[in-house]
Amino acid sequence: MYLITKWFGIFLCNNNEIKSKILFPKNANEIIKKLEDIKNNKILFEEKKIAKGIKVIVNEKRLSTIGNFVFSDPFFNSIVINFEDFGFSFDLFKDVTLFFAQKRVDYLLQSEDLQIIQMVNSLDDLIQTANLLSERLNCWSVISTPDEKIKPFKELLSNVNDEINRLENQIDLDMVNIAPNTSKVVGCLIGARLISLAGGLNKLALMPSSTIQVLGAEKALFRFKKEGGKPPKHGIIFQHLSINSASKKQRGRIARLLSSAISTAVKADAFTKRYIADDLLADLKLKIDYIKNK
């Protein structure tokens, strides 16, 4: 018997026939709650009930405790179960789909790593603004200028610098909560910039270490692919003390070691939630010391 979960109900099937079913209430809010439970890898009460005492085949890993999980069984693609055949209207289907999609979008927009990305982008804008203001003040200071004319400009620069400091402190606080391993291994601000460049914590976690190594050096990488020459050895991670304090000959090897440690750290932050930074740092320090003393 095959257990199939649709947005409108649970079905037990065999030989392309529906042997048993439990339909959901024809209420958008009730259906959305069940879809959210499924999205969160929960087994529905209806799924447990219909599968009780029966050997079933399932194609979702979350159901592996109540059935035999077979991912690629062609039966699941061959059988057609139409919601209109069971009294569910297209309008209800549309309402459920749109409402569930909106809730998922709202949830994703509230994710902490997206807040990190916005803070990093804002920080970069403020740093650029502060540099422009500072340059203008330096030029203005060359000529004799009454203090009352230049004072508001100085206050504006001071306010921008205060906001830069506030944002940097907020990024530090948020990164320790969101990505404690990454923050410990590479530092909060560099870790936040890596998340921003990747487009999110999970996206960064899925990148190979070789990609993490050159994040932030995209222009140099494209120039290398187009014109040849030497490829970039590092991107934003060059800001880390272990790389920028090393000799030019050592930087490439240390960058590979650091990006590998970051890759492991960010996977722990995104998926397992285990704290492994101390072990990673100890191993990283031994390897870097070996390179520098070689």
N, C-alpha and C positions, 0 to 999 in steps of 0.2 A: 504494500500500500504506500502511496505517495502522499505526503502532507504538503499542501500548497497554501500559502497565505497571500491573500489579495487585500487590497485596500478596503474591501467591503465584507470580507468574511474569511473563514478557514474551511478548507476542503480536503477530504480524503478521497483519493482517486486511484483507479486501477483499470488497465485496459481501456484507457481513454474515456472512462465513465466515472461520474461522481457518485461515490458510494455513501458519503455522509458529509454533512456541512453544518457550520454554525455561522449564521449571518450577523453582522454588526447592526446596531440600531441605526435607523435612517436619520441620523442627526450628525451634522458636520462636526460639532464640538466633541462629541463622543468618539467619532472616528479619528479625529486629529490626535486625541489623547493616546489612542492605541498606536497610531503611526509614530508618535514621539517615543513611546515605549520600545517599539521595534527599532527605531533609530538609535536608541540608547542600549541596544543589544539585550533587551529584556524579553523573556518568554511570556507570551500572553496567557491568561487564564484559559481562554478558549482553546489555545493550542495544546495545553496540558490535558484539558478535558477530553478533546476529541482523539488524542493519541493514547489515552490511558488503556493499558492492557493490550496494545496492538504494536506490532513491529512495523515501523514506518521508515521511509526514506525521505530525507530532507536535503535541500540544497542551500541552506543558510547555516553558517557555523554557529550562530547563536542558539540554534535548535539541536545541536549535537548531543545534548544531554537527554533528549527525549526521542531521538531517532538516529538512524545511520546517515551520517553526513556524506553525500556524494555530490561534489561540485558540478561535474560535467555530464550528468545523466541526461540524455537527449529527451527523455519523457517530459521534463519540465518546460521545454521549449515547444513541444509538439501539441500539448493540450491547450485548448482555448476555453477560457471561462469568462463569459461576457457579463458585466455588471447589470446591464439592462434586462437580461433574462431572469434576474432575481428581484426585479422591482426597484432597482436603484436608478434614479434619473440622471441624465447628463448634467443638469443644473447642479445637483448635489455633488457630482464628480468634479465639476468646475469649481464649486465653492471650496471643497476640501483641498483640491490641488493648489488653488491660489492662496488660501489661508495658511496652509502648511508651508508653502514656499515663502510667504511673507514672514512667518515666525522664524523660519530657518535663517532668512536674510537678517532679521533683527538680531537674532542670537549671534550670528557671525560678526555683525558690525560692532557688537559689544565685546568681542574677544579682546583680551588684554594685549596680545601681540600687535593687533591693529592700532591700539592706543600707543604702543611703543613706536610704531612706524610714524604716526602723526607727530609724536613728540620729537623724534629724530629729524623729521623734515622741518618742523618749526624751529628746532635748534639750529639747523644749517642756515635757514633763512635769517635768523637773528644774528648769527655769526657774520654772515655776509653783510648785513645791515650795519653791524658794529664796525666792521672793517671799512666800509664806505664812509661812515660818520667820522671815524678816527682819521682817515686820510684827508677828509675835508677840513677837519679841525687843524691838522698839521699845516695844511696849506694856508688856512686862514690866519694861523698864529704868526706867519712870516711877516705879515703887515701889521702896522699899529692899528689896533681895534679896541674901541671902548668895551669895558667888561660887560656892560649891560646888553650889548649886542650878541656877544658870544656865549654868555652864561646859559641861556635857555638851550642852546645847542649842546653844551657840556652836560646839562642835566638830562637831556634826551639820551645821550650816549651812556650816561651812568645808569639810567633806567633800563636800557637795552641790556647792558652788562649784568645788571641785577637779575633780569629775567632769564638770561643765559645760565647764570648760576643756579637759579631756582629750577629750571628745566633739567639741568644736569643732575641735580640732587634727586629730583623726582624719577628720572630714568634709573638712577642707581637703586632707589627703593623698589621700583616696580620690577626691575630685572632680577633682583634677589628673590622675589616671589615667583616670577614667571619662569625664569631659567637659572636656577641657583648653580647648577654645574657649569654652564657656559660662562656665567658671570665670574665664577671663581677661577676658571681656567684662563680666560682671555681678558677679563675685566668687563665691567658693566657697560661702559660706553661703546667699546669695540664690539661686544656681543650684540648690543642694541643696533648698531650700524649694520652688522651682518644680517640680523633679522629683517631690517628695513630693505637692504639690498636684495634679499632672497624673496621678499614679499610675504613673510610670515614665518612663525616658528616651525610649523610642520613642513613647509616647503624647504626650509634650511636643513631640517633633519633628513630629508630625502635626497639631498645633494651629496655627491661623492666628495671626499676630502680634497681632491684635486680641483674641484670647482670652488669650494670654500676658500682654498688657498689664493685664488686670483679674483675673488669678489671685490669690486671696486677698481679693478684694473681693466675694465672692459675696453676702453679706448686703445690701450696698449696692446691688448690681445687681438682686437680687430685689425690694428695696424700691422701686427706680426703676421696674421693670416693673409693680409692683402699684399704686403710689401716684403715679407720675409724678415730676416734678421733674428734677433734673440727674443724668445717669448718672455713675458713677465714672470718673475719668480714669486711675486706676492702682490696682494692688493691692499685692502684696508688693514689686514693683520700686520702690515709693516709698522704700524703705530705701536705694536707691542714691544716692550723693552728688550725681550729676548732676541728679537730680530734686528731692531734698529741700533742696538748696541754691539752687534756682532760685526765681524769683518765681512766684506763683500763676498768672499769665497764661501763663508759659512752660512750666509743668509738663506740661500735656496734650500739647504738641508734642514735648517731649523724651521723654515716656513712649512716644509712638508710635515715635520714632526708636530708642529703646533696645529696645523689644519687637521691632521689626523685626530689629535686629542680633542679639538673642538667638535669634530664630526661625532665622536663617541659621546661627548658631553651633551650635545644638543639632542641626540637621539634619546638619551636618558631623560632629559627635560620634557621632551615631547611625548614619549611613549611609556616608558617604565616608571617614571617619576622617582627613581632611586637616586640617592645622593652618592655619587662616585668620584666627586671632584678631587678629594684629597689623594686618592690612589692614582688618579690620572696625573695630578701635578707632581707627585713623587716620582713616577715613572718618567714623566717629561723632563724633569730636572736632571735626572741621571743621564738621560740620552743627550741633552743639550750640553751638560758639563763634559761629557765624553767628546763631543764634537769640538768644543772650544779648547779642550786641553790636548787634543790630538796633535 
